[in-house]
């Protein structure tokens, strides 16, 4: 597997200068890219306390205390944020109800099941981006302004409110994407209680805008159903969101994103994955949290561009998983460690009364290779994520974890599938090198005609064929899915060459798994168990390299017997599915999808 930690200051050859000129117009990065990269080892860990992000209520209260639809206006602002005690304030793009209250991550939005939330997203960003913006990608290209559009990840909403990548807009609507209709979105919240998040989704700019700070957590609650469980809920001291991501900084505190691509004659600035050396939780580098000797609930989101976290706790503590992505599990699952891909969410309970440490400190840590899964046999260093400072005083804990959580959701049933689709993942490289130039699904560009047209009210089997060396977290908008199995391909090089056909350096190719003998290449292949905490309904799943992953994808509400969504799924620009490594998604590892009736 090629190692992608290219941070050198390469000189661009003349063939790339036309792209450099365009990038200079679109990004105001010159003053920062010349600054020296911060040595992360110089930052002292565990000096900043974990902050709670501001809370916005996604509902109103009417007569008699009845909950009514919420009306919010949330802006995107050019502001500063303090990531560490010893770093100067950092320029960021941030969500908030005003520039003065904007935070990274943005405010946590609390919604209630069945009560709509209406949000008007406003763009107050400057004429130019402060991070490198590679205009050689298939990206939004306004003459001025920073394009943004907000996607509610895990949300069940009409495509006009889904944050389509081509529905972007700039400040003052000086430029808009071809699918833009309105900055006001409606979220029905007609879905099971669980964890979501919102983030920028502009075409070709998602990795840059999220890196700049445009992300935040969103919850859908069902107070009556969740109160019966006994686990901490409703927010507050014992029920917290943890938003994890990695960043690099220059010595003057600025966010750093390398301005030189791994293939600068093809893409002057794009690199296959972004990895930062500083781990940030809720906007603070390696923070600490004082906790009592009792149960806490942590809703953990990996909001990194490309970094996987394999999380564990010191002090002999374990995680009790109660949910995965946006859906509760049927039963709790206990783990010592677990792997969290970019955009994936884990809902866990940790009981600090069980710690065996005498120091009063428990460290949340990670030891996943970057990029993941790394070279065979590669052993990653263990890095700190944050620290919990545990009180020595015992106390009564009124919370509990039940033996059963939400068993009412339907169990995955292969017999429901009306058809089987095959989705092949390809990575293309520049001739004569192993440096990637772009990534496609089924050998097609994002702008190629729609080929996936699921019917509302049905389920489909998707056989996802990963022909690359990377683990790709696959995300499907609108739908939930269950991972049924993963099997390794045998003689994968032979199969890959057949699938790519004459398209070794570009799009197209044969892309015919049947003709290339898929079943023969799967025969005798190793079966990889789906982790127990990931056997429920999800919206992101980690597709191992050189495997075929079988997903049962549900294009109907999880609990609605009619099979219909509470809105017209055929209206608007449609939905998408994509790899959620942001650098891959931005370089066309994304495809459109239209739901039909």
Buried (B, 14 or more C-beta within 10 A) or exposed (E): BBEBEBEEEEEBEEEBEEBBEBBBBBBBBEEBBEBEEBEBEEBEBBBBEBBBBBBBBBBBEEEEEEBEBBBBEBBBBBBEBBBBEEBBEBBBBBBBBEEEBBBBBBBBBBBBBBBBBBBEBBBBBBBBBBBBBBBBBBBBBBEBBBBBBBBBBBBBBBBBBBBBBBBBBBBEEEBBBEBBBEBBBBBBBBBBBBBBBBBBBBBBBBBBBBBBBBBBBBBBBBEEBBEEBEBBBEBEEBBBBBBBBBBBBBBEBBBBBBBBBBBBBBBBBBBBBBBBBBBBBBBBBBBBBEBBBBBBBBBBBBBBBBBBBBBBBBBEBBBBBBBBBBBBBBBBBEBEBBBBBBBBBBBBBBBBBEBEBEEEBBBBBBBBBBBBBBEEEEEBEEBBBBBBBBBEEEEEBEBEBEEEBBEEBBEBEEEBBEEEBBBBBBBBBBEEEEBBBBBBBBBBBBEBEEBBEBBBBBBBBBBBBBBBBBBBBBBBBBBBBBBBBBBBBBEBEBBBBBBBBEBEEBBBBBBEBEEBBBEEBBEEBEEEEBBBBBBBBBBBBBBBBBBBBBBBBBBBBBEBEEBBBBBBBEEBBBBBBBBBBBBBBBBBBBBBBBBEE
